[in-house]
Amino acid sequence: MILYPGINNITMHANMAQLPVLKAINEEPYCETGIMPFVLTGINVTNNGQNLTYYGDALAAVSQTVNIDIGSILARDLNITANCSASTR
């Protein structure tokens, strides 16, 4: 991998439990906006099966929070709309 000055786009994969996300998207404030914060922390980095500990250690040292529009993804891909139920108001 070569990092150039400026923006570098690199494919990443994540494993996460879906049930807590689906539950949270129906609660305030996420049911109103569809946007949820996710805290990302790297565990390991592999390239062609080789573990790159230098990059993995660097990613594991600091967490990054990103806002992801889960509501739009669910609506577009699964035809699911987030609902603010009466119990959350």
Secondary structure, DSSP 8 states (H G I E B T S, - for coil): ----SS-----------HHHHHHHTTSTTHHHH-EEEEEE-----EETTEE-HHHHHHHHHS-EEEEEEHHHHHHHHH-------GGG-
